Amino acid sequence: MRVFNMTLFGWSAFPRDVPLGAPGSYPVNNKHFDPKLGQRILAEFFEQIELSEQMGFDGINCQEHHGNGAFCAFVPSTTVMAAAIAQRTSRIKIAVTGTCLPLHNPVTIAEEVAMVDHLSNGRLIWGALRGFPTEYISYAINPTESQGRFREAFDLIRKVWTTEGPFNYGGRYYSLRNYNIWPRPLQQPHPKVWMACNSMDSLDFAVETQSYVMTPWVPNKQSANVYETYHQLAAKRGVPVPEGFDEMFAGISAAYCAETDEQARAECEEHVQELFFHAMAAFDSNTTSLIPGHMSPKGLRTWLTASSGRAGQSLGFDFDEAIRGGNLIVGSPKTCIELIRRQRTEGKKGTMLSMFQFGTLPHKLAMKSIGLFGREVIPALREDATLRLSPAHG
Amino acid sequence: MVETLVVRFNNSAWSYQRAGQGQPLVWLHGLWGEPGWEPHHQRLAERYTVYAPALAGYDGSTAPDWLTDMEDMATLLVEFLEALELDRPHLVGHSLGGWAAAELAVFRPSSIRSLVLIDPLGVALDWTKMPNIFYNDPKSLPGLFFADATIPAARRYVPPPFEWDERFITNRAASARLVFEPYLHSRKLGVRLRFANVPALILWGERDALISAAHAEEWAARLPNTEVKLVQGAGHTPHVECPDACMPHLLEFIARATKSEEVLV
């Protein structure tokens, strides 16, 4: 079982003048961006990243967000951030989880990922996702083309990494003439690929392309379903499950470790609430969900029926339910170990992408939690034979 | 009697409604499709044979893979007219349908008898100032299409979000596919309009909040043979909102276009 510190680079002073999820809440007005605070947030995150490496974490991951669409996160370019992390660490894996493919020139993505692969001495894992529909509005990319662009960009990026000598590419959305990549990636044939899967379609595409899978913010039970479905689809297609799949099968959570269960909850609860409030607003707002092409007509109709009672209100968040479901790992080291064991046994996860800083958590507490987790939880996980998985190559 | 039919051409199948007698008249719907056989159809069917197709991607009409913009739609529209063997129909288009009609008139002007454009999209004075219909408070949508969004018909054309059915959601995605970017306009259509040498009428709801009535003059300046009528009190959908102010202009124009053609003959 591997643990990654999922760095959000979230904004710690979220403005409240426009309710999140309400019409007009995206993008968050950048008059709220305080450059000095930005510097402090970056510095604190890098301290947490360095501590995570010292404390034996397996990796760091970061993700792309635009216009403060989610958590007011700081990172519109994951490769820039991954390059920075590469220079501040030496052993730990670095995962981009991931790039919003349809928003960019795929060749630029392929080139930058190859560069960061070298800059990190082959420690990079690359993740592909579609991004929030609001981001398509900002970038003026037709959201009804999202899936087509995603698939084509993904295909092109892998061709760019693996094709020897200049080649032409004639796609529907992207074309290349007499191109070959320089530098080629350090890891051959290319860095391992994580694909974000939250629908049958995306899962089937992951199977088809033999990608590793990361599930979005879902309970253990649902992540186990995704795991099973992947294997069923692979059997149906007659394609092999990639080596090391179990270890690479990843899910997202938030984690906070303190001396006792009571203390852990007392110290982090309001900040976890804040995180969920942002996450719900980003994923579940009317304006986001109604962007054409984001959901199938049937899916959107179902969503509208389900949410009509709420009439635009954010979903409530139940702390205990989130712990039971596996989205939250909060407690004493002993409790954390138990909850992580359930990530494996109930959720089938082999890699835990876990936020140790949710946004508003004081830096001091984040450092304390990472330290304690590293001292008492990680060694116990390593000693646990039931959590030992055969590693993916590289 | 109104018939609902399907015509097949070149790997496509379009659904259309037909009723009435007399010269053929083709009616092209706007951004969200046509909820059914509507009073404006009926009014025209008293004098003409009205054909009201669902454009490609809307209400069960198929959309080929290569369809991405309104030029493509006009290509399909030519095939639709040919498949039905319509003899130089009058062509009326509202909003997005007006755009499709104009594209067709540019490259096949001789295939239609007259052209009526009602609050057409396709030419924009400044698209950056137009409200975003694909990302906005969905509750504000009806107000962009009707000056008075409280009239019952407004709800049928643009329902409030929690009443969106699969039909409306599908039609909305069909529009997004065509007009999301460039947003509600073509960078080329305005330049080419001078080739649409066919008697044309521009009708515009003077209170159109989606694409302002100031655009009517822009169309008039570019089309070679056109007149303009503003519909007082109406928003983007004048034929539904103010039919008695709108439809007589349309009927009178089409009758006149037919008559002047007879004189020429």
Interface residues (C-beta under 8 A of the other chain):
Chain A: P23 G24 T134 I137 A140 I141 N142 P143 T144 E145 N286 T287 L290 I291 P292 G293 P297 K298 L300 R301 L304 S307 S308 A311
Chain B: N132 F134 Y135 N136 D137 P138 K139 S140 P161 F162 W164 D165 E166 I169 T170 R172 A173 S175 A176 R177 F180 E181 Y183
